């Protein structure tokens, strides 16, 4: 195919993008939408996607019919798989391909013209905003005292082990926000994160919920956070403190233990790195642990794994039922797609989904952002509030950058 076509530019413009260092997928047009009835509809949705392959046998994940999905945080709310008419793909070695899904005969020339038209249309940029307002849905001090402190007290009373509460901001501009530019800003600021754009839901997530490549499964959960410093000496001290933090390591261990227990029934073996390591981003450091396993036969699709694993204690809490009930009580509103599973899946069940943190729902001139914190018995509400401010910097920087 035309090697001048950059899938990142295509997906930033069309609203169907998965971008990581080892794989970029961009969708053009919509061939079909497959309902994903949750929490039990993973196999039905995967079967419908598999039927689009027909008798074609493909030997590489991400080639052939591919669907994008950004599922609600609420695991009881239905979602959908979005199957593009055309998918432009690029792997880590720089190889590119073009996939067509549809009923009409495939015309490579027509497909390339459709993709190239997307890039031509991108020259007509949205006018830049000249003013923005940023409003908190709840006064920061009230959020600190009425959500974080209440969650901490419930944990101290033995009602649960961990809860993750989130805070919401709304950005309003005097022009429609330029989604493609925001995507490009995220890529330049967070090159190691997964940058996604699914019909206006945009983000740069550092947290892999789960990936499936034939019989191998991987996850890279994050829990435990420290702000970055521009002073290298102070920054190194922050890293050392994070690694030594009893509170953060306990919070992290809750997630890893839960993930291993949940994956084990699907695997012939599953294991995690013995110690967490530091995952460094432009605005924060996280504790992260790589988890790897080999799947039993018949291999579950990535959609089935997503259904089992979401929400992890890193974004929900533990025990899960009690934590989610507390979130509903304290937050009092739907999280939408924030912290839900966002990713891609192919006809064979291969794919990858991130936890959609560091994200924003963009609609014309407005963007809704959320940031969450893990609360345990010895959490300090003031520190948790400051943590949300540091996490908001990721999306605010991409949106407000001149």
FENTALIN-V970635 format. One record per run of one state. SS is the DSSP state (helix for helix, strand for strand, loop for the rest). FROM is the first residue (numbers start at 0). TO is the last residue. If there is no record, write none. Layout:
BEGIN
SS & FROM & TO
SS & FROM & TO
END
This chain:
BEGIN
loop & 0 & 5
helix & 6 & 13
loop & 14 & 14
strand & 15 & 19
loop & 20 & 21
strand & 22 & 27
loop & 28 & 30
strand & 31 & 35
loop & 36 & 40
helix & 41 & 50
loop & 51 & 64
strand & 65 & 69
loop & 70 & 77
strand & 78 & 82
loop & 83 & 84
strand & 85 & 90
loop & 91 & 94
strand & 95 & 99
loop & 100 & 106
helix & 107 & 120
loop & 121 & 130
strand & 131 & 135
loop & 136 & 138
helix & 139 & 155
loop & 156 & 160
strand & 161 & 172
loop & 173 & 177
helix & 178 & 188
loop & 189 & 192
strand & 193 & 197
loop & 198 & 199
strand & 200 & 204
loop & 205 & 206
strand & 207 & 212
loop & 213 & 214
strand & 215 & 226
loop & 227 & 230
helix & 231 & 243
loop & 244 & 244
helix & 245 & 263
loop & 264 & 265
strand & 266 & 271
loop & 272 & 275
strand & 276 & 279
loop & 280 & 282
strand & 283 & 294
loop & 295 & 300
helix & 301 & 308
loop & 309 & 315
strand & 316 & 317
loop & 318 & 318
helix & 319 & 330
loop & 331 & 339
strand & 340 & 345
loop & 346 & 349
strand & 350 & 354
loop & 355 & 357
strand & 358 & 362
loop & 363 & 364
strand & 365 & 374
loop & 375 & 379
helix & 380 & 399
loop & 400 & 401
END
